[in-house]
């Protein structure tokens, strides 16, 4: 159950004294910067200059919504209000819901059409997700179940460490009774799985960015892909919220099914062709 595999060390850059920059922080920053660049370039390509100009406000709203939503979701699940003030405990679906809600408010404030913005933002979210998940790898968070493979990874300094005690108490993994609690287990590097699948999502959405359906159709496709991605990776994650009433599915998988269904509904609703999403602005043609 516990071959040597790969031993992980957190990515931390000391600045001064106790001040440090973590790989997680850098990955989150890079994710939002990349998302803004992708959105603005695609809006310019479509000739939607007002939407491109609004992206700094929308990205700021996405950042705040993601952090607050992700932390709130974790606090609700854990029942521990003090987790608001900890460095860990960010849940993707909570961040996604918080981000969409605050972005919706910002888009209305800027007097723009939500579906026109969302159509492009789905591409950027997938790219940002692929980059952001490297931050989970950097700090040793969100890893998977124990795995016997040369490609498995040990997280002796993870958040939390992948020890037998953590696996048993926090994630409900059944282990041999005589296994020492401080044994560091090799697990699935699910952060890397999600990085790869996030890139695949981005590649698919990028391929369809010039679609001829109504605005919002591509965001529906993002929801479908995100639901499938999350549903799959949860089978490999170390989780403590699997429900017997749903056949052992986790809470995140139930939400993934709902997001998938919403995506299918949006794609069906916006499937009528309009011929307008491949248009280039005059400035883009000149370039």
C-alpha positions in Angstrom: 0.0 0.0 0.0 2.9 2.4 0.6 5.7 2.2 -2.0 8.2 5.0 -1.9 6.7 6.7 -4.9 7.3 10.4 -5.2 7.9 12.5 -2.1 6.4 16.0 -2.2 7.8 19.1 -0.6 5.7 22.4 -0.4 6.7 25.3 -2.7 7.4 28.3 -0.5 9.5 31.4 -1.1 10.7 33.1 2.0 10.6 36.9 1.8 11.6 38.3 5.2 11.3 36.8 8.6 8.0 34.9 8.7 6.8 36.6 5.5 6.6 34.2 2.7 5.0 33.6 -0.7 3.5 30.2 -1.3 3.0 28.3 -4.5 -0.7 28.4 -3.9 -0.8 32.2 -3.8 1.3 32.5 -7.0 -0.9 29.9 -8.8 -4.1 31.8 -7.8 -2.7 35.1 -9.0 -1.6 33.5 -12.3 -5.0 31.9 -12.7 -6.8 35.3 -12.5 -4.3 37.1 -14.7 -4.5 34.5 -17.4 -8.3 34.5 -17.2 -8.4 38.3 -17.7 -6.1 38.1 -20.6 -8.1 35.4 -22.3 -11.4 37.2 -21.7 -10.2 40.5 -23.0 -8.5 39.1 -26.2 -11.7 37.1 -27.0 -14.0 40.0 -26.4 -11.8 42.1 -28.7 -11.9 39.4 -31.3 -15.7 39.4 -31.1 -15.8 43.2 -31.3 -17.3 43.5 -27.8 -15.2 46.4 -26.6 -17.5 47.3 -23.7 -17.2 43.8 -22.2 -13.4 43.9 -22.6 -13.2 47.3 -20.8 -15.2 45.9 -17.9 -13.0 42.9 -17.4 -10.8 44.4 -14.6 -14.0 44.9 -12.5 -15.4 41.5 -13.3 -12.1 39.7 -12.6 -11.9 41.5 -9.2 -15.5 40.4 -8.4 -14.5 36.9 -9.5 -11.5 36.9 -7.2 -13.5 38.2 -4.1 -16.4 35.9 -4.9 -14.1 32.9 -5.3 -12.3 33.4 -2.0 -15.4 34.3 0.1 -17.6 31.6 -1.5 -14.9 28.9 -1.3 -14.3 29.6 2.4 -18.0 30.0 3.3 -18.7 26.6 1.7 -15.9 25.0 3.7 -17.2 26.6 6.9 -20.7 25.3 6.3 -19.4 21.8 5.6 -17.0 21.7 8.5 -19.3 23.5 11.0 -16.3 25.4 12.2 -16.6 29.2 12.0 -13.0 29.6 13.1 -12.0 28.2 9.7 -12.8 31.6 8.2 -9.4 32.8 9.6 -7.3 29.8 8.6 -5.1 29.6 5.5 -6.6 26.4 4.3 -10.1 25.3 3.6 -11.1 26.5 0.1 -13.7 24.5 -1.8 -14.0 24.8 -5.6 -17.8 24.6 -5.9 -18.2 27.2 -3.2 -15.8 29.5 -5.0 -17.5 28.9 -8.3 -21.0 29.8 -6.9 -19.6 32.8 -5.1 -17.7 34.0 -8.2 -20.7 33.6 -10.5 -23.0 35.5 -8.1 -20.7 38.4 -7.6 -19.8 38.6 -11.3 -23.5 38.7 -12.1 -24.0 41.7 -9.8 -21.0 43.4 -11.3 -22.1 42.8 -14.9 -25.6 44.2 -14.0 -23.8 47.2 -12.4 -21.9 47.8 -15.7 -25.1 47.4 -17.6 -23.9 44.5 -19.7 -25.6 41.3 -20.8 -24.7 38.4 -18.5 -24.8 35.7 -21.1 -22.6 37.6 -23.5 -20.0 37.9 -20.8 -20.5 34.3 -19.5 -20.0 32.9 -23.0 -16.4 34.0 -22.9 -15.7 33.6 -19.2 -16.3 29.9 -19.4 -13.2 29.6 -21.5 -11.2 31.6 -19.0 -12.5 29.7 -16.0 -11.3 26.5 -17.5 -7.8 27.9 -18.1 -7.7 29.5 -14.7 -8.8 26.2 -13.1 -5.9 24.3 -14.8 -3.4 26.9 -13.5 -5.0 27.3 -10.1 -4.9 23.6 -9.3 -1.1 23.7 -9.6 -1.3 25.7 -6.4 -3.0 22.8 -4.6 -0.1 20.6 -5.8 2.4 23.3 -4.6 1.1 23.2 -1.0 0.1 19.5 -0.9 -3.7 20.0 -0.5 -6.6 18.2 -2.1 -4.8 14.9 -2.8 -6.3 11.5 -3.3 -6.8 8.2 -1.8 -4.0 5.8 -0.9 -2.5 4.3 -4.1 0.1 1.6 -4.7 2.0 2.8 -7.7 5.4 4.2 -8.7 3.5 7.4 -9.8 1.8 7.8 -6.4 2.9 10.7 -4.2 3.6 11.1 -0.5 2.8 14.4 1.2 4.7 14.4 4.5 4.3 18.1 4.8 1.0 18.4 3.0 -2.1 20.4 4.2 -2.8 18.1 5.9 0.0 15.4 5.7 -1.0 12.2 4.0 -0.4 10.1 7.2 -2.3 7.1 8.3 -3.8 9.1 11.1 -5.1 11.8 8.8 -6.4 9.3 6.3 -8.3 7.4 9.0 -9.7 10.3 11.1 -10.3 13.0 8.5 -11.1 11.0 5.4 -12.5 7.8 6.8 -10.0 5.5 4.9 -9.9 2.0 6.3 -6.4 1.0 7.1 -4.7 -2.0 8.8 -5.2 -1.7 12.6 -1.4 -2.3 13.2 -0.3 0.5 10.9 1.6 3.3 12.8 -0.4 6.5 12.8 2.6 8.6 11.6 3.1 6.4 8.5 3.1 8.6 5.4 1.0 7.0 2.7 1.4 7.3 -1.0 -1.7 8.7 -2.7 -3.2 9.7 -6.0 -1.9 13.2 -7.1 -5.4 14.3 -7.9 -4.2 18.0 -8.1 -2.3 17.0 -11.3 -5.3 15.0 -12.6 -7.4 18.2 -12.3 -4.7 20.4 -13.9 -4.7 18.0 -16.9 -8.4 17.8 -17.2 -8.7 21.6 -16.7 -6.4 22.0 -19.7 -8.5 19.6 -21.7 -11.6 21.6 -20.9 -9.9 24.8 -22.0 -8.8 23.2 -25.3 -12.3 22.0 -26.1 -13.9 25.4 -25.2 -11.2 27.3 -27.2 -11.9 25.1 -30.2 -15.6 26.1 -30.0 -15.1 29.8 -29.2 -16.3 30.9 -32.6 -19.5 29.0 -32.3 -22.6 30.2 -34.1 -25.2 29.6 -31.3 -26.7 32.2 -29.1 -24.6 33.9 -26.4 -24.4 31.7 -23.3 -24.2 28.4 -25.2 -20.5 28.1 -24.6 -20.9 28.7 -20.9 -23.4 25.9 -20.9 -20.7 23.7 -22.5 -18.3 24.8 -19.7 -20.8 23.7 -17.1 -21.2 20.3 -18.8 -17.4 19.8 -18.9 -16.8 21.0 -15.4 -19.5 18.7 -14.1 -18.0 15.7 -15.8 -14.5 16.6 -14.7 -15.4 17.0 -11.1 -17.6 13.9 -11.0 -14.7 11.8 -12.3 -11.9 13.2 -10.1 -13.9 12.7 -7.0 -13.6 9.0 -7.3 -9.9 9.4 -6.6 -10.1 12.1 -4.0 -9.6 11.5 -0.2 -13.0 12.7 1.0 -15.1 12.4 4.2 -18.5 13.5 2.8 -19.6 10.5 0.8 -23.2 9.7 1.3 -24.6 6.1 1.6 -27.9 7.3 0.4 -26.4 8.3 -3.0 -24.4 5.1 -3.5 -21.2 6.6 -2.0 -21.1 9.7 -4.1 -19.6 12.8 -2.4 -21.3 16.1 -1.9 -19.1 17.6 -4.7 -20.4 14.9 -7.1 -24.0 15.7 -6.3 -23.3 19.3 -7.1 -21.4 18.2 -10.3 -24.5 16.4 -11.5 -26.6 19.5 -10.9 -24.0 21.7 -12.7 -23.9 19.2 -15.6 -27.7 19.3 -15.9 -27.8 23.1 -15.8 -25.2 23.1 -18.6 -27.2 20.8 -20.7 -30.3 23.0 -20.2 -28.4 26.2 -21.1 -27.0 24.6 -24.3 -30.4 23.4 -25.3 -31.9 26.8 -24.6 -29.2 28.8 -26.5 -28.7 26.3 -29.3 -30.3 28.3 -32.1 -27.7 29.6 -34.5 -27.1 33.4 -34.8 -23.9 33.6 -36.7 -22.5 36.3 -34.5 -19.7 34.9 -32.3 -17.0 34.5 -34.9 -17.0 38.2 -35.8 -13.8 40.2 -35.5 -13.5 43.8 -34.5 -12.0 46.3 -37.0 -8.9 46.6 -34.8 -8.4 42.9 -34.7 -8.7 42.7 -38.5 -6.2 45.5 -38.9 -3.7 43.7 -36.6 
